Amino acid sequence: MFTSQGPTLRELAVQALSSTEHGYDLLAPKFDHTPFRTPGRFLAATAEALRPLGPFGAGLDVCCGTGAGVETLLPLCRERVTGVDFSAGMLAAAAAGVPGRQEGPAVEWVRADARALPFAEGFDLAVSFGAFGHFLPAERPALFAGVHRSLRPGGLFAFPIGAPQPLSSPWYWAMLGFDGTMRVRNLLRRPRFVMYYRTFPLGGVRDDLADAGFDVRLLPLEEFGRRPDGSPRWRLVVARKAERA
Ligand SMILES: C[S@@+](CC[C@H](N)C(=O)[O-])C[C@H]1O[C@@H](n2cnc3c(N)ncnc32)[C@H](O)[C@@H]1O
């Protein structure tokens, strides 16, 4: 939740009326005091699920923001960990909050658009947290193709994904309302601020990952419990790039 050190309502409104990139530049100094930074229990659950699949050499945090995923990757990777984001403000906050280290993997920050990642076969593990709402469904193929290209043969792309909210949940209606408001905002105002809660469904995401060349597995994140029908509330998508033939 927001704390007294977080952004004011006015600051949030100005951010939402900017482009996605500039909005994050504005929010960056206070981002870690908002609920938008991925909470520690999601990071810890992801690390726990990935640890038996490692150790990894080089790690990549896609849409790293202030570095939540980079910090998660550090104990899992031996060579180096790279955070990539298109907001210069977020990268500056990340570099200030996650200083370089004398020992362990090197940390580096790269400014780039995740829809055109500038890497080729450089990483063994890529993760992403809390950012997929910033991509329209039509942009997913470019995003996933870029991650696939960035990974070495046999590399993994992993991220948590939540089960859809049931109609009976107040969250279902809150997200529907938020997405509707953003659609109206983006019809009426340029530049767009792209942020939607309901545009990243597991079925479509799985298909797009497979089309990009990934072999997809789902690991239940049991710490978040199960729904009444027995399915996990949260899963870790683990998409593997094929080994070289
Ligand atoms: C909600 S923040 C999440 C940050 C961090 N991953 C976390 O979990 O705390 C979303 C981040 O995605 C970045 N982002 C959004 N669209 C992007 C794009 N097309 N290319 C690179 N970064 C992008 C924003 O700049 C922002 O830092």
The ligand as an ORCA input file, in Angstrom:
! r2SCAN-3c Opt
* xyz 0 1
  C       5.281     -1.628    -12.325
  S       6.962     -1.360    -12.778
  C       7.693     -2.892    -12.227
  C       9.135     -2.734    -11.883
  C       9.811     -3.957    -11.290
  N       9.888     -5.031    -12.251
  C       9.117     -4.430    -10.027
  O       8.539     -5.505    -10.048
  O       9.140     -3.730     -9.023
  C       6.960     -1.547    -14.548
  C       8.294     -1.209    -15.191
  O       8.221     -1.578    -16.567
  C       8.909     -0.612    -17.321
  N       8.441     -0.696    -18.721
  C       7.169     -0.578    -19.165
  N       7.132     -0.735    -20.501
  C       8.411     -0.954    -20.907
  C       9.016     -1.190    -22.167
  N       8.301     -1.226    -23.303
  N      10.357     -1.396    -22.213
  C      11.096     -1.361    -21.064
  N      10.584     -1.127    -19.839
  C       9.242     -0.933    -19.762
  C       8.599      0.703    -16.630
  O       9.518      1.723    -16.953
  C       8.662      0.263    -15.166
  O       9.957      0.428    -14.640
*
